[in-house]
């Protein structure tokens, strides 16, 4: 079974992720402490207002680069990243360890389905992302040091991935080296054959 290239985790069950070109990370504007909701500003405020509309993803601008924010399943607080055969990336939730009560072979088959060509083809397209630098930043929305991704991206080798955090808990950010270009963002959800109340969710970024 394909191994993940990295994991992103939050401190609770919900995990809102932002993805954008790492070269723009220092243009991220964090939310400052506010006296009232009317003063809730910055990129986190933009993301929360966008997702409140009910869409699967919301577009954001980080400096001169575009990006997206989304939450996959909101239960495990953890997303695993996998490389795809077509040169793209799949973000999967819940992670493999979350399925400990299920038959391992059945879980393998479910993951293989979403990580294969059929999973990508069946996904619903949500938008496009320009990755001029070839370094994709995937970061937990409330991580306070998102700007660090810009310099860290320079240390990621060709074809590599680098997880980073702030010293508390597990990594809350991941930088992935990809060929520069345009990537399509799409989403696919597959119900577990053994329990229709459970689902594996994937968000794909594949070359356009």
C-alpha positions as CSV (number, residue, x, y, z in Angstrom):
1,X,0.0,0.0,0.0
2,X,1.2,3.5,-0.9
3,X,2.7,5.3,2.1
4,X,1.8,9.0,2.8
5,X,4.4,11.7,2.2
6,X,3.2,13.6,5.2
7,X,0.5,14.3,7.7
8,X,-1.2,17.5,8.9
9,X,-3.0,17.6,12.2
10,X,-5.0,20.0,14.3
11,X,-5.4,20.1,18.1
12,X,-9.1,19.0,17.9
13,X,-11.3,17.0,15.6
14,X,-11.9,19.8,13.0
15,X,-9.1,20.6,10.5
16,X,-9.5,23.5,8.0
17,X,-6.6,23.4,5.5
18,X,-5.2,26.1,3.3
19,X,-3.2,25.4,0.1
20,X,-1.3,27.9,-1.9
21,X,2.1,28.6,-3.5
22,X,4.7,28.6,-0.7
23,X,6.5,31.6,-2.1
24,X,3.6,33.7,-1.0
25,X,3.6,32.4,2.6
26,X,4.9,35.7,4.1
27,X,1.9,37.5,2.6
28,X,-0.4,35.5,4.8
29,X,-2.2,37.9,7.2
30,X,-3.1,36.2,10.5
31,X,-6.1,37.2,12.6
32,X,-5.3,39.6,15.4
33,X,-7.0,39.6,18.8
34,X,-10.2,41.5,18.3
35,X,-12.6,43.2,20.7
36,X,-15.6,42.4,18.6
37,X,-16.6,40.1,15.7
38,X,-16.6,43.1,13.4
39,X,-12.9,43.3,13.9
40,X,-12.3,39.7,13.0
41,X,-10.0,40.2,10.0
42,X,-7.1,38.6,8.1
43,X,-7.0,35.5,6.1
44,X,-8.6,33.2,8.7
45,X,-11.6,35.5,8.8
46,X,-11.8,35.4,5.0
47,X,-11.6,31.6,5.0
48,X,-14.3,31.2,7.7
49,X,-16.7,33.6,6.0
50,X,-16.1,31.8,2.7
51,X,-16.7,28.3,4.0
52,X,-19.8,29.5,5.9
53,X,-21.5,29.7,2.5
54,X,-21.6,25.9,2.4
55,X,-19.2,25.2,-0.5
56,X,-16.7,22.4,-0.4
57,X,-13.8,24.9,-0.8
58,X,-13.4,28.6,-0.8
59,X,-10.9,30.5,-2.9
60,X,-8.4,32.9,-1.2
61,X,-5.7,35.3,-2.4
62,X,-2.4,35.2,-0.6
63,X,-0.4,38.1,-1.9
64,X,-0.1,37.7,-5.6
65,X,-1.0,34.0,-5.5
66,X,-4.3,32.3,-5.3
67,X,-5.2,29.4,-3.1
68,X,-8.0,27.4,-1.5
69,X,-9.2,26.5,1.9
70,X,-11.4,23.5,2.9
71,X,-12.3,20.9,5.5
72,X,-12.6,17.3,4.5
73,X,-14.5,15.4,7.2
74,X,-14.2,17.3,10.4
75,X,-14.0,14.2,12.7
76,X,-10.4,13.0,12.9
77,X,-8.5,16.3,12.9
78,X,-5.9,14.7,10.6
79,X,-5.2,14.7,6.9
80,X,-2.6,12.4,5.1
81,X,-1.0,13.6,1.8
82,X,-0.1,11.1,-0.9
83,X,1.6,11.5,-4.3
84,X,-0.4,10.4,-7.3
85,X,1.0,8.6,-10.4
86,X,0.0,11.5,-12.6
87,X,2.3,13.9,-10.6
88,X,-0.4,15.4,-8.4
89,X,-1.2,15.1,-4.7
90,X,-4.2,13.6,-2.9
91,X,-5.2,14.7,0.6
92,X,-7.1,12.0,2.4
93,X,-9.1,12.0,5.6
94,X,-9.7,10.2,7.9
95,X,-6.1,8.8,8.0
96,X,-5.4,5.1,7.8
97,X,-4.8,4.7,11.6
98,X,-8.4,6.0,12.2
99,X,-9.8,2.8,10.6
100,X,-8.5,0.4,13.3
101,X,-11.8,-1.3,13.9
102,X,-12.3,-2.2,10.2
103,X,-10.9,-5.2,8.3
104,X,-7.4,-4.1,7.0
105,X,-7.9,-5.5,3.6
106,X,-11.2,-3.6,3.2
107,X,-9.5,-0.4,4.3
108,X,-6.6,-1.0,1.8
109,X,-9.2,-1.4,-1.0
110,X,-11.0,1.8,0.0
111,X,-7.7,3.8,0.0
112,X,-6.6,2.2,-3.3
113,X,-9.9,3.2,-4.9
114,X,-9.5,6.9,-3.9
115,X,-5.7,7.0,-4.8
116,X,-6.2,5.4,-8.2
117,X,-7.1,6.9,-11.5
118,X,-10.8,6.1,-11.0
119,X,-11.0,8.2,-7.9
120,X,-9.5,11.2,-9.6
121,X,-11.8,10.9,-12.6
122,X,-14.9,10.7,-10.5
123,X,-14.0,13.7,-8.4
124,X,-15.9,17.0,-8.7
125,X,-13.8,19.9,-9.9
126,X,-13.7,23.0,-7.7
127,X,-11.2,25.3,-9.2
128,X,-7.6,25.8,-10.4
129,X,-4.4,26.8,-8.6
130,X,-1.3,28.3,-10.2
131,X,1.9,26.9,-8.7
132,X,4.6,29.0,-10.3
133,X,7.3,28.2,-7.7
134,X,6.7,24.4,-7.7
135,X,6.5,24.4,-3.9
136,X,2.9,23.7,-2.6
137,X,2.2,24.8,1.0
138,X,-0.5,22.9,2.9
139,X,-1.1,24.4,6.3
140,X,-3.6,24.2,9.2
141,X,-5.6,27.4,9.2
142,X,-4.8,28.4,12.8
143,X,-1.1,27.7,12.6
144,X,0.7,30.9,13.7
145,X,3.9,30.6,11.7
146,X,2.6,30.1,8.2
147,X,5.1,32.6,6.9
148,X,7.9,30.2,7.7
149,X,6.9,28.1,4.7
150,X,8.5,30.6,2.3
151,X,12.1,30.0,3.5
152,X,11.5,26.4,4.3
153,X,10.4,25.8,0.7
154,X,13.9,26.6,-0.4
155,X,15.2,23.5,1.5
156,X,12.8,21.0,0.0
157,X,14.6,18.8,-2.5
158,X,13.3,17.9,-6.0
159,X,10.5,15.4,-5.6
160,X,10.5,15.8,-1.8
161,X,8.2,16.9,1.0
162,X,8.9,18.7,4.3
163,X,6.7,18.8,7.3
164,X,6.9,21.7,9.8
165,X,5.3,22.9,13.0
166,X,5.7,25.3,15.9
167,X,7.0,22.8,18.5
168,X,3.6,21.9,19.9
169,X,2.1,18.6,19.0
170,X,2.5,17.1,15.5
171,X,3.3,18.9,12.3
172,X,0.7,21.5,11.2
173,X,2.2,22.2,7.8
174,X,3.6,20.4,4.8
175,X,5.5,21.7,1.8
176,X,5.5,19.5,-1.3
177,X,7.8,19.9,-4.4
178,X,5.8,19.6,-7.6
179,X,6.4,20.6,-11.2
180,X,5.4,24.2,-11.7
181,X,2.2,24.8,-13.5
182,X,-1.6,24.8,-13.2
183,X,-3.3,22.3,-10.9
184,X,-7.0,21.4,-10.8
185,X,-8.6,21.1,-7.3
186,X,-11.3,18.4,-7.1
187,X,-13.1,16.5,-4.3
188,X,-14.4,12.9,-4.1
189,X,-16.1,11.0,-1.2
190,X,-16.4,7.3,-1.1
191,X,-18.7,5.5,1.5
192,X,-17.2,2.5,3.3
193,X,-18.8,-0.6,1.8
194,X,-19.2,-2.1,5.3
195,X,-20.8,0.9,6.9
196,X,-22.7,3.6,4.9
197,X,-22.3,6.1,7.8
198,X,-18.5,6.2,7.3
199,X,-16.7,7.8,4.3
200,X,-13.2,8.4,3.1
201,X,-12.8,11.8,1.6
202,X,-10.1,13.0,-0.9
203,X,-9.1,16.4,-2.2
204,X,-7.0,16.2,-5.3
205,X,-4.5,18.6,-6.8
206,X,-3.6,17.3,-10.3
207,X,-1.9,18.9,-13.3
208,X,-4.4,20.7,-15.5
